[in-house]
């Protein structure tokens, strides 16, 4: 299964989104297709080719191209956006200026009525000029409307074409055959046709310009990677395009330059600014052996680094892909708007026909004029675009804002759920603690020396990715202890490891693992170990079995970790927000209780095996939306089970793919930031949806003539066109307010 992104053309309202999504989802092999109205793209996953998808879009009257090179596509989109802006401004002026002059002439020198032959000649000439101007300034409305009509579909362009076309046609019939109408109905509306087209084009101009700001996050991320790099190949230094780099290339770095791929520093020392990826302002010291990320900025040192990940496998590429996916995601709250938008245009056309019919049969004279104005104004004032833009615009800006702070939100459900979390469940090691435990002491209860025990432990644990394994390895390296070779290595999740060493079965793990293998502790040993665990340290046991002999306890290791500086403050702030905080760990219950007491956490679960962790997460999910926060290494099943799985300090492409939300730094403050951004985004979406609904719910009845009994007049179609244009612009501008959202830590 593959993911394909399409750049779409001809998408003008939410109705278009529904049509294209439906066409894509009907293609054989498509698992899911989402169309993002805000940036006119589609994300499709499944076993399907780009050619099949493009054909499906073309068959329903729209255009599509497969996005192969995102950077090139963004550059092309920027150029097309500038062309579109110039064209829209020209079309706006071509329609608005003559429309205003016609309106001025009608108000000052005439009364926009056909009284005699002279009026017919003058207004007939104006009608011909108006038609020519409509073709130049508004042809896209009529072309799109006709194209959709042939496919038995309609969108906002259909409403504009119907409204302005009806106004021009009515006016022309009045000019050509005035005797068909009562004298009071011989009104012309040429200025309305031009002004409406002008205002709608102006609205689209403002919308396109404001919409360009929503893609700032992707553009900034793409700009982090230089186009070329200096490499050393066959003893020569060469400047080559970044896309030609391969793993293992030796690349030169100088002060002020950005690292072009992920790598490892081979020579030199430097400070690296990683703020563009992690949001952390303080530079990080790098020395030979340090990991480097594409897009980060070298500040002061010079040297060489070796490429470890290139192209789509770099952390920067994974971040860009994550942001793209999230920006195109469908939020649960958006589905209601999509359902309404699907029926919006047909419903508006029916309302316009009903309003016109009502005015024709029961309205005052001139009935025909009132019939035209009411129907036309309903068509013009209705705005499905505001509904279609309400959610995706806010999502694009919100997700981009989060990415700039080092927070990657991968899907729409996570973005929405973060705002209303009931419970946050924390793993202990590497999440609430620093994740860099250290071996404090070794206790031998056999003839083995401490160094021999450490060598045995190192031999087994070097095959594990657990934090405790890392602590054992570091201690062994510090003592210059080598790891002997083992065989039959096996890791039991949540318990420990075993392997064969020098003919003996070696077992290393927690107390429950020892109990399963028949190891017992004396009362004195048990009391001593409980005292250690009550102090917050972890005890790891080492046992051995030779042939048919019973398993013998060789000793134990005491390993301790320290709390993160912001752990207590983060827990406290979550609790102050009414969120229940839970600690869930596979570590010993006494150790876990000690850590929890330091943080003020009362809901604690220790000695939890992987399956038990899943059951505990399910228990809290019954009470409300639940997030699981872990390091993404040893708690992947629990992260997947939670409503929102949050991987903290996961600076790898694989970890980014495995969690709903990824915090690129190890600071827990990032969790509070993620909730802060989510709540601000959801508030913004609700404001947009409320405004779009209220606008249409109030505007359409007024356009139909609801206020006529009180005012004695109908709403002008020109004002309706201006209001419709501004409604979409308002949604876009409100979404862009999220760009100015202040970080929680400074607000």
N, C-alpha and C positions, 0 to 999 in steps of 0.2 A: 504494500500500500504506500502511496506517495502523496505529498501535498503539492498542489499547484496553485499559484496566484495569477489572477487575471486582472488586467487593466481594462475597465469598461468605458464605453462611450455611449452617449444617448440617454444616460440615466438622469432624469430630472426631478423625480419625486418618489415617494414611498411606494406608489403603485408600480413603478418600474422595478424597484427592488423585489417586490413580490413576484413579478412576472419572470425576472431573470433567475431568481432563486428556484422557482418552480421548474423552469426549464433545465437548470443544472442538476437538480435533484432527481430528475426523471432519466438522466443519462445512465445507461447500464454500467454498473461498477462504482458509481458515486456513493460514498458512505455518508458524507455531509457536505453541504455547500452553504456558505454564508456570504451575503453581499453587504459591504459596508457603504452606505449611502454617503457618508462624510467624505471619503476619499475615492469613491467610485472604483473600488476593487472587489474582487471575489476570492475567497479562500475555499478551495475544494480538496477534500481528502478522499482517497479511494484508489481502486485499480482502474485507471482511466488515462487517456492521453490528452494532451493539450489541444490537439486538433479536434477531438470529439467535443470538448467543452466549447471551443470557439464556434464550432458549427451550431451547437445548441443555442448559443446566445444570438448568433446571426439569424437563426430560423424564427426567433420571436421579435425580430426587428431592432436589435441593438448591436453594438460593435464590441469586440474583445480582442486582446492580444495577450499572449503568455508572457509574464514577467520572468526574464532569465537573469538579467543583471540588475539588481535592485538599485545600485548606485547610478547606473546609466539611466534607469527608468525614472528615478527621482529627478535627475538633471533634465530629462526630456519633459517630465511633468511640469517642472518649473518653467521651462520655455513655453510649453503649451498654455500654462496658466497666464503668462504674460501676454501671449497672443489673444487668449480669450478675454482678458481684461481690456485690452485695446479695442477689440471688436465690440464688446459690450458697451464700452463708453461711447464709441462711434454710433452704435445703434440707439443708445439712449438719447444722444444729442439729436440724431436724425429724426427721432419721433417726438421728443419733448419740445424742442424749440418751435417747429412748425405747429405742433399741437397747441402750444401756448399762444402763438400768433393767431391761429384760427379761433381759439376761445376768446381772445381779446377782440378780434374783429366782430365776432358774434355778439359780444356783450356791449361794445361801444357803438359800432356802426350798423349793426343789424340785431335781430332778435332770434337768430337761428331758426326762423320759420320761413316757409315758402308761401309768399303772398301773391306774387305775380311772375310774369315771364322773365323779368330781369333777375329776380331771386333764383329762378331755376338755372339761368345761364351761369351766374356767379357761383352758386353752390355746386352746380354740375362740374365746373372747372376745379373747384376745391376737392370734390369727390374723386376726380381722376388723379389729381396730385396726391391725395391721401392714400389711394390704392397703391400708387407707385412707392410712396414712403413706407407703407405697411409691408410691401414686398421686400424692401431693402432692410428695414429695421426689425421686422417680425416674421420673416419667412421661416425661421427655425421652428416657431410655434406651429405654423400650418403644416410644414413638412412632417414634423414629428407626429402631429395629430392624425394626418392622413396615413402615415406609415402604421401607426397603432390601430387605426380604424380597420385597416385591411387585415390585421391580426385579431380583430374583434376585441380590442383593448382600448383603454383610455387612461390619460394621466392629466397632470396639471396643464400641460400644453394644450390638451384637448379643451379644457375649460376656457383658457385664454383665447384659443382660436374660435371657439363657438361664440364667446361673448363679444369679441371685437368684430368678428365676421358678421354676426347678426346686426350689430350697430351700423356697420358700413352698408350692409345690404338693405336694411330698413331705410336708411337715409337716402340711398340711391333710388329706391322705389318711390319714395316721397318726391324726389326731384323729377323723376321721369314721368310718373303718373300721379300727380297730387290729388286728382279728383277721386281717387280710390279711398281717400281718407277724409274724415271730418276736418274742418279748418283748424280746430284746436290740436289735431294730431299731426299736423304737417311740420313736425320738428325734425331737424337733422342732428346727427350725433357723430359727425366726422371727427370733431376734436376729441371726443371720448375714446374712439378707437386708437388715435395716435397717443393720447396721454396715457392710456392704460398700458399700451406696449412700451412706452417710454419708462413709466414707473416700474414695470416688471423687470425690464432690462437693467434699470438702475439698482433695483433690489438684488438682482443676480450679480451685478458687478460688486456690490458691497459684500455679498455673501461669499463670492469666490475669493475676494481679497482677504476677508477675515478667515475663511476656511484654510487658506494657505498657512496661517499661523499654527493650525492644529498639528501639522506634520513636522514641527520644529524638532521634536525629540528624535525622530528617525534621522532627519537631516543632520543634526548635530552629531549623532552616533556615527553616521557614515563619514562625516568630515574628519573623524578622529584618525582614520587610517590614511597615511600618505600613499601616493600613487607608485612611487619607486623606492628601491632600497639598494644599498651598497653591500655586496656579498663578496666573500673570498672563495674563488673556485680555481683549483689547479695552481694555487700560488698567486693568482692575479685578482685584483679588485675590480669588480664590474658593477655598473649600475643597471639594474633590471627592473621590470614591472613587478609589483607585488604579487600578481596572480601567477608569476613564473617561479615563485619561491617553493622549495620543497623541504620536507622535514630533514633536519640535519645540516641545513645551510648555515654557514657562519656569517653573521650579519654585523655590520659596524653601526655603532650608535654614538652620537655626539651630543653635547649640551643643546637643549632646546628642541631636540628631535623627538618624534613619537616612535614607540616601538611598533613595528609593522605587523608582527605576528606574535603568538605566544612563544615564549622561549625560556632559556636558562642562561643567566649571566656567566660567561666564561672568564672574562678578564676585566679588571677595574672595579671600582666602587662608585656608587652614585646614590642620589636621592631621586625618587620617582613620585611624581604627582599622579595618584590614582583616583582623584576626585571625580573625574568624568565618568568613571565606571561605578565607584562605590559611594560617592557623595561625601567622602571623608576629606576634609581640607588639608590635613597634615601629611606632608610627604613621607614616604616609607624608604628606609635605608635598604639598599640592595648591595650584596657582595657576591663573589663567585659562588655559584650553586643556587642563588635565589631565583625564584620563579618570576617571570615577567608576563604581562598581559598586553595584547595588541591594543593600541589606542591610548595607553598610558604615556605620560610625558616625562622624558629624561630631563632632569633639571641642571645638573652640574658636572657629572663625570663623563668620561669617554671610555670606550671599550668595545668588546665583541660579545655577542650572545649567539647561542645556537638555537635554531628553530625547532620547537617541539610539536607545535600544532599550527597548521597553515589553512588558509582558505576558509571554508565553511565550518572547520573544526575548532576555530579559536573561540575564546570566551566572548570576545566582542561580537563575533558572528552569531553566537548563541543568544546573546542579549538582544541583538537586533531582531532575530527571528522571534524571540519571546515577545518583544514589544509589538511587532507586526501582528502576531497571532492574537494577542490580547486586544489590540485596537480594532480588530475585525470581529471580535467576539459578540455574540448575542446575549444580552443580559435577560434574566427571567422577566424583569420589569418591562422590557421592550416588546415582549410578545403580545401584550394587550394592545400596544400602539400599532404593531404590525397588523394585527387582526382588524383593527378599525380602519387603518390606512388601505387595506385590501378592498374594502367596500366604500371607501370615501368618495371617489370620483363618481361612480354610478349613483350613489345616494344624492350627491349634490346636483347632478343632472336631473334626477327625479324631483328634488325639491324645487329647482328652478322651473321645471315644467308645471308643477303644481301651483307655484306662486303666480306664474304667468297666466295659467288657466283661471285662477281665482280672480285676478285683476280683470281679465277679459270679460268674465261673466257678471261679476258683482261690483267692479270698481267704478269710480266716477269717470266722467268724460275728462279728457280724451282717453278712453279705455285702451286703445291700441298703443298709445305712447306709454301709458303706465304698465301695460303688459310687457312691452319690450324692455323698459328700464328695470323693472323688478327681476325679470328672468336674467337679463344681462348682468345685473349687479350681483345676484346670487352666484352666478358662475365665476365672476371675477374675484369676489371677496374670499371665496373658499380657498384654504391653503393647506393641502396635504403635505407640502414640503416641511412645514414647521413640525408636524408630527413625525415625519421621517427623520428629521435632523436631531430631534430632541435628545435621543439616547446616544447615537454614535458620535456626535460632536463632543459631548461631555466625556465619553469613554476614551476617545483619542487623546484629549488633552490630559485627562486624569492619569491614564496609564503612562503617557509621556512624562508627566510631572513626577510620577513615582520612579520611573527609570532613572531620571536625573538625580534622584536621591539614593540610588543603589537598591531600589525595590523593584523586583520583576514580578508582575502579576500576569499569569499566563492565560487565564480564562475569565469569562464574564461572570460565571457563578461565584468565583472566589472574590471578585471585585465587589459584588453585591452582598455576599454573605459577611464579609469583613465588617460591614457597617452595623450589623445586628447580631454580633456574636453573643452567645449566652455563657460559653465556657471556653477557656484556653487551657489546654493540657501541655505541660512542659516535660520534655525529657530532661534528665539531670546532666549527664556528662557531655561537655561540649556545647551545652545550651545555656543552662544556668551557671555552670562552672566554666572555667577558661578552656577546658578541653585539652589541657596539657598536663595531665597528671604526672607525678614524679614518684619514683620508688624511694620510700622513706627508710625502710629497713627490711632485712631478711632474717627469718628465724628458722634454723635447722633443728629438727627433732630426730635426725638420723646421723649417720656417719658422714654425710655429705657436708662439705664446707659451703660457706655462703657463695663463693665464686662458682663452685660446681653447680649449686642450685640455680644460680643466675644463668649459667651456660645452658642448662637443661631448659629453663624457661624461655630463653632467647631462641633456642633451636626450634621450639614449637610455635612461639608467638610471632615469629617473623613472617609466618604465613597468614596471619590474621590482620584485618584492617581496623580492629577495635582500638579505642584510645588507650586501653590498658596495655595492649601489645606494643603500642608506640612507646609508652613509659618504660617497659621492660627493655626494649631495644636500645633506647637512649642510655639507660643505666649500664647495659652491657658494653656499649661502645665507649662510655666514659671510663670503664675499667679495662678496656682493650681486650675484652673477652670475645673469642670467636664462637660462632654457632656451629655445632656439629651437624652433620646431615641426618635427617629423619626420613622415615617412610610411613606409608599408611596414614597420612595426616587426615584428621576429620575435625570439623568445627560444628559444635552443637549450639545453635542460636540460643542466646540467653543463658547459657550454662558454662561453656568453656571449650577446650580443645583437647585432642588426644593424638598420639602418634607413637610409632615404634622407634626406640633409640637404643642402639647397642643390644638389641635382643629383648629389651624391656618395653612394656607398655607404659608410657608416661601419660598421666592425666593431670591437666591443669584447669582449675575453674573455681566456681563458687561453692558455698556450703552444700547446696542441694545437689550439685553434681557429685560431690564427694559422697554424700549419703547414698546416692544411687549406686555407687560403685563399692559400697561397703565400708567406707572409711568412717571411723568413729573418733570422737574427741574426748579426752578426759575432762573431768569437771574443772580442773585447774586451767586447762587449755581453753575450754569454752568460756570461762569467766574472763580470761585475759583477752580473748578475741572480742568479746562483747564490749569490753571497755574501750578497745581500739575503735570499734565501729560506732560506739556512742559519741566518739570524738569526731566523726565525719569521715574517717578513712575507710578505704575498701581493702578487704583481706582476700587474697588469691591463694588458694591451696595448691600444693604440688604433691602428687602421689605416684607410686610406681608399682607395677606387678610383674613378677618374674615367673614364667611358666605357669604352673598350677598353684602357685603360692597366693595367699590373700593379698589384697591391695594394701600397700604400706604407705602411711603418711610420711613424706620426706621433710615437709616444712611449709612455711607460708611466707608470702610477701605482703608488706603493708604499702599501699599506694594511696596517695592523697592528691586531691585537686583543690584549687581555690575558686571562690565565687567571682564572677565577673563584677566589675565595679558598679555597673548599672542594673544588676539583677534585682536587688531589693527595691530600688526606686521604680523599676518597671512593673514589678508585681504589685506594689502599692498603688500605682496609677491605674492599673487595670482594675483593681478592686474598687477604687474610688469611682470608676466608670460603671460599676455595677456588674462587672464581668467576673464570674467565678474562676478562680485560678487553682489548677490541680497539678501535682507533680506525679509523674509516672515513670518508673525506672526499673530496670532489671537488677539493680544493685541491692545489696542487703537492706532489709527494712530499717535496721537501726541507723545505718549510714544515711539513708534517705530521710528519715525522720529528723536527724540532726541538721541536715542542710535545709529542710523545710522550715524548721523552727527559726533558723537564722533569717529566713525570708518572709516569715509571717504567713506561710501557706498551711492551711489546716486540712485540706483534702490531699492525702498522700497515699500512694500505692507503690510498695517496694516488692522485691523478689518477683517481679512480673515477667513471665515468659511471653514470647511473641504472640501466641494465641490469646493469652490473658490480656495483653495490651489491646488487642482488637475488641475483646468483649467489654473491656472498661470504656473504650471509646464509644462503642455502641450504647452503653448505659447512659453516658452523658448526652449522646445525640437524642435520646428519648426526651430529654429535658429542654432541648433547644439546639441551635446551631453551635457546633463545636469545632474548634481549631486545634490542631496538633502541631507543636513546635519542636523540631529536632534538627540534628545535623545532616540528615538525609543519607546517612551511611548505614546505621544499624536499626533504624526505625522506619524503613520505607513502607512496610505493610500498614503500620499505624497512621503514617502520613496519608496513605492512599485511602484508608477507611474514613478519616475525618472529613467533615464538610469542607474544611480548608486545611490543606497540608502545607506547612510553612517550613522550608529548609533554611537554616540560619548559618551564615558563614560559608555558604556553598559556592565557592568560586570556581566551579568546573562546569563544562557544558553538559555533562551527564547529569549532574545534580540539578541543574536548571530544568532539564527535561522531566525530572521525576517529581517535582513539587508544583502545587498550585501557585504558591508565592515563594520567591527566593529572596532572601536578604543577603546581599553580597558581602556585607561586613559581619563581624561576629558580635556586634553590639546589639543588645536587646532593644535599645531605643528604636531600632528600625521597625520592630513590631508595632510600636505605638504610632510611628509615622505612617505605616501601611494602613492602620485603622483610621487614622486622621485623614489620609488622602481618600480612602474609600467613602467615609462619611461625607466629606466635602463633595465628592463626585456624585454620590447618590442624591444629596440635597440639590445639587445643580440639575441633575436629570429630572427630579420631581418638579423643580421650578419650571424647566422647559416644557415638560408634559402638561403641567397645569396651565401654563400660559397658552400653549397651543390649543388645548381643549377649550379653555374659556374664550379665546379669540374666536374660534369657529362656532361655539355654542351661542355666543352673543352676536357675533358679526353676521352670520347667515340669516337669522330671523330679522335683524334690522334691515339687511339688504332686501329681504322679501317684502318689507313694508310694515313691520310690526309697530313702528312708531308713527306711522302716517296719521292715525286718529288724533294724535297729540300734537304733531308738528305741521300737518297739512302738506308734507312733501316727502319724497322718497330720497334715499341716500344716493348721491351722485356716483355713477360708475367710476368716475375719475378718482374720487376719494377712496372708493373700494379698491381700485388698483394700487393706490399708494399704500393703503393699509395692508393689503396682501403682501406686497413687497417687503414692507417693514417687519412683518411677523417673522419671516424666515431670518432676516438680518438680526433681529432681536435674539433669536435662539442661538445663532452662531456667536454673537457678541457675549451673551451670557455664559456660554461654554468656555469662551476664551478668558473669562475672569479667573478660571482655575490656574492660569499661568502665574497669577499673582498670589497664589496660596502660599502663606508663610509656613516654613517648617515648624513643627510642633515645638521643637526644642528652643526656638527663639520667639515663639508667639506668646 
